[in-house]
Amino acid sequence: MKFIRKEIVGTPRNDRPFIVRYMPWFTDRICLNIIYDDFGLLHSHPWNYFTLILWGGYKEEMLVNGKVVTKNRYTGYFTYRKKTQYHAITPLKKNAIVTGK
């Protein structure tokens, strides 16, 4: 029985995908994401979620009141977001490791 599932998110560029996601076999709502590249698009999620940066960091662009706001997020950053929040992320270094639900 396979206990961990692996999912590649985004079309690989420069031999790297945007995100590689690891999830326990029983759910796709809890995952460990390794972020390698900038997807390049503001996006929302299908459900409300939280995220915790375990290693590295990323630049996050968020749509707030019709304007794009940019913030750098680092290891230890934790947030809860509604599914209606649009954002985009770019790793600050080679990659970032993030967990979420």
N, C-alpha and C positions, 0 to 999 in steps of 0.2 A: 504494500500500500504506500502510495506517495503522500507524505505528510505536508510538504511545502510545494506550492505551485509557483511557477515563474511566468511573468508576463512582460513582454517588451512593448513599451508605449512609444509611439511615434516612429516615423520612417528613419532608419539610421542615416546619419550624415557623417562624413569623415570616419567611417567605420565604427561609429558610436550611435546608439539609440538615444533618444531623449531621456527616458527613464527605464530602469529595469525594476520591476516590482515583484516582491516575494510575499506570498500570502499563505496562511495555514489552509489546509484542504477543506475545512468546514465553512469558510466564509471568504468573501472578497472585500469585506468592509474594514478589516484590520490588515495593515500591510507595512512592509519595510520598503522604502523607495530609495534607490540609488540614482541620483540626478546627475546626468552626464553633460547635458547640453540644453540650450535655450530652444524651447519649442516655438517661440516667436509670436505667439498669439495670446491675447487676453481670452480667458476661458472661465467658465464656472464649473461646478461639480454637480452631479445628479442628486446629492444629498448633503445635509449639513455635515461638517467634519471638524476634527481637530488635527493639529500637526505639531510635532516636536522635532526640532533639529538636533540630531544626535552627534553629528560630526560635520565640520565645514560650515558652510553658510551659503546664502544666495541673495541676489538682488531681487526684490519683489516689486512689481508694478501693479497697483490696484486702481480700479476705477471707483472714485469717490465723488459723488455729486457731479458726475459728468466730466471730471478731470482725472488725468492719470497722475497718481502720487507714487513716488519711488522711495523705497526704504531698503537698507541693507539689514539682513537678518543673520544672526550668528548662532553657534552652538548653544543650546539651552533655551532658545526662543520657543515659546509655546503659545498657540492661539487657537481659538475656536472661531469658525466661520460659518455663515449661513450659505446655503447653496446658491443664493442669488448674488454673492460677492464675486465679481470678475477680477481675475489677477493673472499675472504671468511671472515666471521665475527663471532666473539665470544663475547657475552656480558661480560663486565668487572665485573659486579655484578649479582644480581638475574635476572635482565632483563634490556632492554633498549627500549625506545619508540622513533620511528623514523618516519618521514613523507617523502613522496617522490612522484615522478611522473615519 
